[in-house]
Amino acid sequence: MLGILLGCAGAVTTGIFGIFFNYFDFIGLSESGRTILTPFFVFVCFFQ
């Protein structure tokens, strides 16, 4: 059961990050910008 929940959470997180990455591309941030910001989004998503 826990594995299923973790799998679902991983899929949702991947989808959220996909949206963020498309947004980063849209506003012109580079890969280095993503590398800096991704941990921040992980923190926000999991500790709200």
Secondary structure, DSSP 4 states (H G I P E B T S, - for coil): -HHHHHHHHHHHHHHHHHHHHHHHHHHT--HHHHHHHHHHHHHHHH--
